[in-house]
Amino acid sequence: MQVAPSILSADFGILNDEIKAICEGGCDLVHVDVMDGHFVPNLTIGPVVVNAVAKIATKPLDIHLMVENNTFFVDLFAPLKPKYISFHIEEEKHPHRLIQKIRDYGIKPAIVLNPHSRPEDIEYLLEDLDMVLLMSVNPGFGGQKFIESVVPKAKKLKELINKHNPTCLIEVDGGVNDKNIGELKVAEVDVVVAGSYVYGADDYGQAIKSLQI
């Protein structure tokens, strides 16, 4: 299991130290939540801050766009060369075009499904993706309770991935901790995003390792 701590839960007053701590603690990716205050009711960070994160991080960036006008934001963040850029299918009218745009930047494209969206809704796109991110909370804020229905949803998605694109990864974001990581592992999830669980721990490295099962 790969672990991508979300910097949304970090202390931004000492952000350099927080980024260094999760990288030294053994994380696999650094998850960056970009929110525009329109698609979700929260506003987070732009490319200036993420550029600073990229300079400090020794692990690849995993940028999750929770925005309207995805194309505009892809062009803003792609120059920072993250490993992944993910966008919400609920907000995108031309997903094939955007997937290709992300790939043309040399970045791995990923699609996000909100809790109410079905894996079947993106079956026709799976062969073009490197990852699908399943939200296990409603997007917008950290520290929410894990929505259990994401587990059977991940299992269904895995069936579709095995059929269309076995190399595509499954990522789960929201409320992940040491209590539910086992069932996510059984569901064959590949990557988990953990914000408050990691940044709320006394030892970030120990928290990360408890999820890398």
C-alpha positions as CSV (number, residue, x, y, z in Angstrom):
1,M,0.0,0.0,0.0
2,Q,1.4,3.4,-1.0
3,V,0.7,6.3,1.4
4,A,0.1,9.9,0.2
5,P,-0.2,12.2,3.2
6,S,-2.4,15.2,2.4
7,I,-0.7,18.5,3.3
8,L,-4.2,20.0,3.8
9,S,-3.8,18.8,7.4
10,A,-0.3,20.1,7.8
11,D,0.7,23.2,9.9
12,F,1.2,25.8,7.2
13,G,3.1,28.0,9.6
14,I,6.0,25.4,9.4
15,L,5.1,23.9,6.1
16,N,8.8,23.3,5.1
17,D,9.3,21.2,8.2
18,E,6.0,19.4,7.7
19,I,6.9,18.4,4.1
20,K,10.4,17.2,5.2
21,A,8.9,15.2,8.0
22,I,6.5,13.1,5.9
23,C,9.2,12.5,3.2
24,E,11.7,11.4,5.8
25,G,8.9,9.4,7.5
26,G,8.7,7.2,4.4
27,C,5.7,8.5,2.5
28,D,5.3,7.4,-1.2
29,L,3.7,10.6,-2.5
30,V,2.8,14.1,-1.3
31,H,-0.9,14.7,-1.8
32,V,-1.9,18.3,-2.6
33,D,-5.5,19.3,-2.5
34,V,-6.3,22.3,-4.8
35,M,-9.7,23.8,-4.1
36,D,-11.2,26.8,-5.7
37,G,-14.1,27.7,-3.5
38,H,-16.6,27.0,-6.3
39,F,-16.6,23.3,-7.0
40,V,-16.1,22.7,-3.3
41,P,-16.9,25.1,-0.4
42,N,-13.3,25.7,0.5
43,L,-10.3,27.5,-0.8
44,T,-6.8,26.2,-0.4
45,I,-3.5,26.8,-2.3
46,G,-2.2,28.0,-5.7
47,P,0.9,27.2,-7.7
48,V,3.1,29.6,-5.8
49,V,2.7,27.6,-2.6
50,V,2.8,24.3,-4.4
51,N,6.0,25.3,-6.2
52,A,7.6,25.8,-2.7
53,V,6.3,22.4,-1.7
54,A,7.8,20.8,-4.8
55,K,11.2,22.3,-4.0
56,I,11.2,20.8,-0.5
57,A,9.5,17.4,-1.2
58,T,11.8,14.5,-2.0
59,K,8.8,12.4,-3.0
60,P,6.6,13.0,-6.1
61,L,3.5,15.3,-5.9
62,D,0.0,13.9,-6.3
63,I,-2.2,16.9,-7.2
64,H,-5.9,16.6,-6.7
65,L,-7.9,19.3,-8.4
66,M,-11.3,20.1,-6.8
67,V,-12.1,23.0,-9.1
68,E,-14.2,24.4,-11.9
69,N,-12.4,25.0,-15.2
70,N,-10.1,22.0,-15.0
71,T,-8.1,22.9,-18.1
72,F,-7.1,26.3,-16.6
73,F,-5.8,24.6,-13.4
74,V,-4.0,21.9,-15.3
75,D,-2.1,24.5,-17.2
76,L,-1.3,26.3,-13.9
77,F,0.1,23.2,-12.1
78,A,1.5,21.0,-14.8
79,P,4.8,23.1,-15.0
80,L,5.5,21.9,-11.4
81,K,5.8,18.4,-12.8
82,P,3.8,16.4,-10.3
83,K,3.6,12.6,-10.9
84,Y,-0.2,12.7,-11.0
85,I,-2.9,15.2,-11.7
86,S,-6.4,14.1,-10.9
87,F,-9.7,15.9,-11.8
88,H,-13.3,15.2,-10.9
89,I,-15.4,13.6,-13.6
90,E,-18.5,15.4,-12.2
91,E,-17.0,18.7,-13.4
92,E,-15.5,17.8,-16.8
93,K,-17.4,17.9,-20.1
94,H,-14.5,16.7,-22.2
95,P,-12.6,14.1,-20.1
96,H,-10.8,12.5,-23.1
97,R,-9.3,15.8,-24.2
98,L,-8.2,16.7,-20.6
99,I,-6.7,13.3,-20.1
100,Q,-4.6,13.7,-23.2
101,K,-3.6,17.3,-22.2
102,I,-2.3,16.0,-18.9
103,R,-0.4,13.2,-20.6
104,D,1.1,15.6,-23.1
105,Y,2.7,17.4,-20.2
106,G,4.4,14.1,-19.2
107,I,2.1,13.7,-16.2
108,K,0.0,10.7,-15.3
109,P,-3.7,11.5,-15.5
110,A,-6.2,10.4,-12.9
111,I,-10.0,10.8,-12.5
112,V,-11.8,11.3,-9.2
113,L,-15.2,10.0,-8.2
114,N,-17.2,11.7,-5.5
115,P,-19.0,9.3,-3.0
116,H,-22.3,9.4,-5.1
117,S,-20.6,8.6,-8.5
118,R,-20.4,5.1,-9.8
119,P,-17.3,3.3,-11.2
120,E,-19.4,2.3,-14.2
121,D,-19.7,6.0,-15.1
122,I,-16.0,6.0,-16.1
123,E,-15.6,2.5,-17.5
124,Y,-15.2,4.0,-21.0
125,L,-12.2,6.0,-19.8
126,L,-10.3,3.4,-17.8
127,E,-8.0,2.4,-20.6
128,D,-6.7,6.0,-20.8
129,L,-6.0,6.4,-17.1
130,D,-3.1,5.7,-14.7
131,M,-5.2,6.0,-11.6
132,V,-8.7,6.4,-10.3
133,L,-9.3,8.3,-7.0
134,L,-12.3,7.3,-4.9
135,M,-13.5,9.9,-2.4
136,S,-14.4,8.3,0.9
137,V,-15.7,11.6,2.2
138,N,-17.5,14.5,0.5
139,P,-14.7,16.7,-0.8
140,G,-13.9,20.1,0.7
141,F,-12.5,19.6,4.2
142,G,-10.1,17.3,6.1
143,G,-10.9,15.3,9.2
144,Q,-14.2,13.8,8.0
145,K,-15.6,10.3,8.8
146,F,-14.8,7.5,6.4
147,I,-17.8,6.5,4.2
148,E,-17.9,2.7,4.3
149,S,-19.6,2.2,1.0
150,V,-16.3,3.1,-0.7
151,V,-15.1,-0.5,0.0
152,P,-17.6,-2.4,-2.2
153,K,-17.2,0.5,-4.7
154,A,-13.4,-0.1,-4.8
155,K,-14.0,-3.8,-5.4
156,K,-16.3,-3.1,-8.3
157,L,-13.8,-0.6,-9.7
158,K,-11.1,-3.3,-9.5
159,E,-13.2,-5.7,-11.6
160,L,-13.6,-3.0,-14.3
161,I,-9.9,-2.2,-14.1
162,N,-8.9,-5.8,-14.5
163,K,-11.1,-5.9,-17.6
164,H,-9.9,-2.8,-19.3
165,N,-6.5,-1.6,-17.9
166,P,-4.9,-3.8,-15.2
167,T,-2.0,-1.3,-14.6
168,C,-4.4,1.5,-13.5
169,L,-4.2,2.1,-9.8
170,I,-6.9,2.7,-7.2
171,E,-6.5,5.5,-4.7
172,V,-8.8,6.3,-1.7
173,D,-9.0,9.6,0.0
174,G,-10.9,10.6,3.2
175,G,-11.0,9.3,6.7
176,V,-8.3,6.7,6.2
177,N,-6.7,5.3,9.3
178,D,-5.3,2.2,10.9
179,K,-8.8,1.0,11.7
180,N,-10.0,0.8,8.1
181,I,-6.7,0.2,6.2
182,G,-7.2,-3.6,6.4
183,E,-10.5,-3.6,4.5
184,L,-9.0,-1.2,1.8
185,K,-6.1,-3.6,1.4
186,V,-8.6,-6.5,0.9
187,A,-10.4,-4.4,-1.7
188,E,-7.1,-4.2,-3.5
189,V,-6.7,-0.4,-3.2
190,D,-3.2,0.6,-4.2
191,V,-2.8,4.1,-2.7
192,V,-4.3,5.8,0.3
193,V,-4.5,9.5,1.1
194,A,-4.2,10.3,4.8
195,G,-4.2,13.8,6.2
196,S,-5.4,14.2,9.8
197,Y,-4.3,10.6,10.7
198,V,-0.7,11.3,9.8
199,Y,-0.4,14.9,10.8
200,G,-2.4,14.3,14.0
201,A,0.1,11.7,15.1
202,D,3.1,12.2,17.4
203,D,5.3,10.3,15.0
204,Y,4.5,10.9,11.3
205,G,6.8,8.0,10.2
206,Q,5.1,5.5,12.5
207,A,1.6,6.6,11.3
208,I,2.7,6.2,7.7
209,K,4.2,2.8,8.2
210,S,1.0,1.6,10.0
211,L,-0.8,2.2,6.6
212,Q,1.9,0.6,4.4
213,I,0.5,-2.9,4.9
